[in-house]
């Protein structure tokens, strides 16, 4: 089951690399990573460039704000599950996506999925 993760960013160079590394450390193998950048003017684009071979889709252009950018990323997503990882967030552990997918596959309603 493919999982699409969308990260929206704008001038996020202070925290963004840690977010990317958190995503890249996940144990789940079928992740589509999409970054929507609002045309950052700090070092954010350099960080994206550093990891571009591990990012499936990158859009860097002016937009109309956070939710506009999130919707743009969601429209590009092709996964059966879509998640959002903010540019200043990290995952609590490297199995979190595997755990969520397992819940979807089990059909469990206990987890609120």
N, C-alpha and C positions, 0 to 999 in steps of 0.2 A: 504494500500500500504506500503510494507516494505521499509525502508530506511536503507542503510548500510553506516556507517561512519567509515572511516579509519584514524587512527592516526599513523604516523611514528615517531619514536623517537630514539634518541641516546644521552645518557648523558644529559637528559633534566630535571633533578630533580628541578632546580630552578623555572620552570614555568609549569611543566606538571600537577601537582595536580589541579591547577586552571583550566586548559583545561578540565580535566576529570570532575570536578565539574560543569563546564559550560554545558557539554553534559548531565550530569545526571539531570540537572535542567530543561531540555526541557519538554514541555507539550505533545509532540507527543509520543504515546505509543508503536509504532512498529518500534523501532530502533535496528538494529544489530550493536554492537560496536566491531570493530576489531583494535587491537593494534599490530603493527609490530615494534619490538625493535631490534636495531642493536647490541645487547649484551652489553648493557650499563655497565659501571664500577663505576658509581656514585650511588646515591640513587634512580635512576629511577625505578629499579626493585622492590624496597621496596614499592614505590607508586603504581605500578601495582598490587603487592600482596595485598595491602590494599583494592583495589577496584575489585579484581578478580571475585567476585560473581556477579558483575554488567557488566562485560566485556564478550562478547560472544566468541571471539577468540583472543588468545594471541600467538604470535610467537616471541621468543627471540633467535636470532642466528646472527652470523656475516653475513653481506650481502655486496653487491657491490655498496652501496650508496643510496641516497635519492630516486631517481626515480625507481631504482630496487626494493626498499622496498615498494614504493607506488604501483607498479604493482603487487607485491606479495599480498598485501592487497586487491587490486581490484579483483584479481583472486579468493580470498577466499570469497568475498562478494556474498550474495544471494538476496540482495534487488533489487527492480525495479528501485530505485534511489540510486546512490552512491555519497557520498560526502567525502571531505577531510577536516579534522580539524587538523591543524598543532599543534605540542606539545607546542607551545608558543602562541596559539591563544585562544580566547573565543568567544562565540556567542554574538551578540549584544543584543539579548533578548531571552526569553524562548519560543517564539512562532515561531521562524524563520523556523524551519523544517515544522511545521504545515502549515505555509504560503506557503512554496515552494510546498508541497504536494497538497494544495488546487489549486494552479496554474496549476500543472500537470493535476489534475482531471478535472479542468474546460476547459482544452484545449486552454487556453488563449495563444495567441502569443505576446501579448503586453509586457509581462515580459521578453521576450527573451528566454524563455525555449524551 
